[in-house]
Amino acid sequence: MRRWLALAAVAAILAAVALTWHARRAEVVELRVGHLLADELHQPGWCVAEELGYIEEEGFKAVHFEYAHGPEEMLHFAAGELDVAYVGAVPFLRARAKGVDIVAVASSNTEGSALVVSAEIKSVKDLDGKRIGTPGIGTIQNYMLNVVEEKWGVKLERRHYKVTELIKLFEKGEIDGYIAWEPHASRAVYMGIRGAHILLTSRDLLPGHQCCVVAVRGDWIRERPDLVLRIVRWHVKAMKWVNEHPEEAEKVIARYSGLDIELIKMAHRIVKHPYPPYLHLESMKIMLRGLIEAGDLTPEEVGDLDEFLREAVDQSFIEQAVRGLQLELRWLMR
């Protein structure tokens, strides 16, 4: 009898917890999600989750905002206009160091950028003195040009434009090449502009490096971790699906970005989507050092690198989300 009463009490407690959880889940929250222009190949989590209904399953109604590049997106995040940001690691780190209350909770992609040049440029040494376009100061791509200059001893004349303008300026001959996230780099090759070819990929410059991250409001980490877990859950589900259904994912990415499916297939080879989507912290340290050396950040703004990343990154939600999804799958298979 006592054992039965004890089991009944445990069952009642579990039922109460479940009801509380579902009540919180029943709260439909409008979620302001930022991402980059035609960058669904790097940031497939939001569009796949939208397409498959994962965002709605977690109790959110998403409102999406699109930006030309990461630094612009971080300005809007700092102004309180976004709750979630799919953004490059370098703009995220720079914003965090400048005092923006933002925390990275998952990886969106690793690697995924390329340096495309005209037919006359045969080797990296030929880049010396050439006009190379970037999508802006403070971007991952601009940082990787620092690596090119240091590793091969060349000096580049950098020109900073919106990512959508780079290919137009390249076609006009106003720049000799440009570095951009995919598929913007492969696009020049795909279109056959000026004998365009990929000279270097980000794998050549920073192998396995973190590229885009999923970041959320810092106050939600502290005050509403339940919301953060739900955000990470739909992202984790989306990234799992991307890895398990790459061809179907390419179709979704092409539709949301408005880009040709063959271009997406060409560029997809350069982009990685790790699962589970843990962040590559060592490469983020390299980026912080690079930002300090380039004068974009001061040593005082960053402090100790390990301590900075401990506060800027919280990967605990990934583990919770993955474990929860595994338990759900086992339950369904019973």
Backbone hydrogen bonds, N-H to C=O, Kabsch-Sander energy under -0.5 kcal/mol:
donor,donor_aa,acceptor,acceptor_aa,energy
5,L,1,M,-2.5
6,A,2,R,-2.6
7,L,3,R,-2.6
8,A,4,W,-2.4
9,A,5,L,-2.3
10,V,6,A,-2.3
11,A,7,L,-2.6
12,A,8,A,-2.3
13,I,9,A,-2.2
14,L,10,V,-2.7
15,A,11,A,-2.5
16,A,12,A,-2.3
17,V,13,I,-2.5
18,A,14,L,-2.6
19,L,15,A,-2.6
20,T,16,A,-2.3
21,W,17,V,-2.7
22,H,18,A,-2.9
23,A,19,L,-2.1
24,R,20,T,-2.2
25,R,21,W,-2.6
26,A,22,H,-2.0
27,E,23,A,-0.5
27,E,24,R,-1.0
28,V,26,A,-0.7
29,V,27,E,-0.6
29,V,59,G,-2.5
31,L,29,V,-0.5
31,L,61,K,-2.4
32,R,30,E,-0.5
33,V,31,L,-0.8
33,V,63,V,-2.7
34,G,32,R,-0.5
34,G,84,V,-2.8
35,H,65,F,-2.0
37,L,67,Y,-2.9
39,D,36,L,-1.6
42,H,39,D,-1.1
43,Q,39,D,-1.9
46,W,43,Q,-0.5
47,C,43,Q,-0.6
48,V,44,P,-2.8
49,A,45,G,-2.1
50,E,46,W,-1.9
51,E,47,C,-2.6
52,L,48,V,-2.6
53,G,49,A,-0.5
53,G,50,E,-0.6
54,Y,49,A,-1.5
55,I,49,A,-1.3
57,E,53,G,-2.1
58,E,54,Y,-1.3
59,G,56,E,-1.9
60,F,55,I,-1.7
61,K,29,V,-2.4
62,A,60,F,-0.6
63,V,31,L,-3.2
65,F,33,V,-2.6
67,Y,35,H,-1.9
73,E,69,H,-1.9
74,M,70,G,-2.5
75,L,71,P,-1.5
76,H,72,E,-1.5
77,F,73,E,-2.1
78,A,74,M,-2.7
79,A,75,L,-1.2
80,G,77,F,-2.0
81,E,76,H,-2.3
83,D,32,R,-2.7
84,V,32,R,-2.2
85,A,215,A,-2.8
86,Y,34,G,-2.7
87,V,85,A,-0.7
87,V,213,V,-2.0
89,A,211,C,-3.5
92,F,88,G,-2.0
93,L,89,A,-2.9
94,R,90,V,-2.6
95,A,91,P,-2.4
96,R,92,F,-2.6
97,A,93,L,-2.4
98,K,94,R,-1.5
99,G,96,R,-1.6
100,V,95,A,-2.4
102,I,100,V,-1.7
103,V,216,V,-2.3
104,A,312,A,-2.7
105,V,214,V,-3.1
106,A,214,V,-1.2
107,S,277,P,-2.8
108,S,212,C,-2.5
109,N,212,C,-1.5
110,T,272,K,-2.2
111,E,209,H,-2.2
112,G,270,I,-1.1
114,A,180,A,-2.1
115,L,200,L,-3.2
116,V,114,A,-0.6
116,V,178,Y,-2.6
117,V,197,H,-2.3
118,S,176,D,-1.6
119,A,194,R,-2.2
121,I,118,S,-1.5
122,K,120,E,-0.9
126,D,123,S,-0.8
127,L,124,V,-2.0
128,D,125,K,-1.4
129,G,155,K,-4.0
130,K,127,L,-2.8
132,I,130,K,-0.7
132,I,157,E,-2.3
133,G,131,R,-0.5
133,G,177,G,-2.6
134,T,159,R,-2.5
139,T,136,G,-1.5
143,Y,139,T,-1.8
144,M,140,I,-2.2
145,L,141,Q,-1.1
146,N,142,N,-0.7
146,N,143,Y,-1.2
147,V,143,Y,-1.1
148,V,144,M,-1.8
149,E,145,L,-2.4
150,E,146,N,-2.4
151,K,147,V,-3.0
152,W,148,V,-2.2
153,G,149,E,-1.1
157,E,130,K,-2.9
158,R,156,L,-0.9
159,R,132,I,-2.2
161,Y,134,T,-2.5
161,Y,159,R,-0.5
165,E,162,K,-1.6
166,L,162,K,-0.9
166,L,163,V,-0.5
167,I,163,V,-0.6
169,L,165,E,-2.3
170,F,166,L,-2.3
171,E,167,I,-2.3
172,K,168,K,-1.8
173,G,169,L,-0.6
173,G,170,F,-0.8
174,E,169,L,-2.2
175,I,169,L,-0.9
176,D,131,R,-2.6
177,G,131,R,-1.1
178,Y,116,V,-2.4
179,I,133,G,-2.4
180,A,114,A,-1.9
182,E,112,G,-2.5
184,H,181,W,-1.5
187,R,183,P,-1.6
188,A,184,H,-0.6
188,A,185,A,-1.0
189,V,185,A,-0.8
190,Y,186,S,-3.0
191,M,187,R,-2.1
192,G,188,A,-0.6
192,G,189,V,-0.8
193,I,188,A,-2.1
195,G,192,G,-0.7
196,A,193,I,-1.8
197,H,117,V,-1.9
199,L,115,L,-2.8
199,L,197,H,-0.6
200,L,115,L,-1.2
202,S,113,S,-2.7
204,D,201,T,-1.3
205,L,201,T,-1.0
206,L,202,S,-3.4
209,H,206,L,-2.0
211,C,109,N,-1.9
212,C,109,N,-0.6
213,V,87,V,-3.4
214,V,106,A,-2.9
215,A,85,A,-2.5
215,A,213,V,-0.6
216,V,103,V,-2.8
217,R,83,D,-1.2
218,G,101,D,-2.0
220,W,217,R,-0.5
221,I,217,R,-1.2
222,R,218,G,-1.6
223,E,219,D,-2.9
224,R,220,W,-1.6
227,L,224,R,-0.9
228,V,224,R,-1.6
229,L,225,P,-2.5
230,R,226,D,-1.7
231,I,227,L,-2.1
232,V,228,V,-2.7
233,R,229,L,-2.3
234,W,230,R,-1.8
235,H,231,I,-1.8
236,V,232,V,-3.1
237,K,233,R,-2.5
238,A,234,W,-1.8
239,M,235,H,-2.6
240,K,236,V,-2.2
241,W,237,K,-1.9
242,V,238,A,-2.3
243,N,239,M,-1.9
244,E,240,K,-1.9
245,H,241,W,-2.1
249,A,245,H,-2.8
250,E,246,P,-2.1
251,K,247,E,-1.4
252,V,248,E,-1.9
253,I,249,A,-2.9
254,A,250,E,-2.5
255,R,251,K,-2.1
256,Y,252,V,-2.5
257,S,253,I,-2.3
258,G,254,A,-1.6
259,L,254,A,-0.8
264,I,260,D,-2.0
265,K,261,I,-2.3
266,M,262,E,-2.0
267,A,263,L,-2.5
268,H,264,I,-2.4
269,R,265,K,-0.7
269,R,266,M,-0.6
270,I,267,A,-2.0
271,V,267,A,-0.6
271,V,268,H,-0.8
272,K,110,T,-2.2
278,Y,276,P,-2.5
281,L,279,L,-1.1
284,M,280,H,-1.2
285,K,281,L,-1.8
286,I,282,E,-1.8
287,M,283,S,-2.0
288,L,284,M,-2.0
289,R,285,K,-2.5
290,G,286,I,-2.4
291,L,287,M,-2.5
292,I,288,L,-2.0
293,E,289,R,-2.8
294,A,290,G,-2.2
295,G,292,I,-1.1
296,D,291,L,-1.8
297,L,291,L,-1.6
301,E,298,T,-0.6
302,V,298,T,-1.2
303,G,299,P,-3.2
308,F,304,D,-2.6
309,L,305,L,-2.4
310,R,306,D,-2.0
311,E,307,E,-1.4
312,A,308,F,-2.0
313,V,309,L,-2.1
314,D,104,A,-2.7
318,I,315,Q,-0.7
319,E,315,Q,-1.2
320,Q,316,S,-1.8
321,A,317,F,-2.6
322,V,318,I,-3.0
323,R,319,E,-2.4
324,G,320,Q,-2.4
325,L,321,A,-2.3
326,Q,322,V,-2.2
327,L,323,R,-2.1
328,E,324,G,-2.1
329,L,325,L,-2.2
330,R,326,Q,-2.3
331,W,327,L,-2.2
332,L,328,E,-2.2
333,M,329,L,-1.6
334,R,330,R,-0.5
334,R,331,W,-1.0
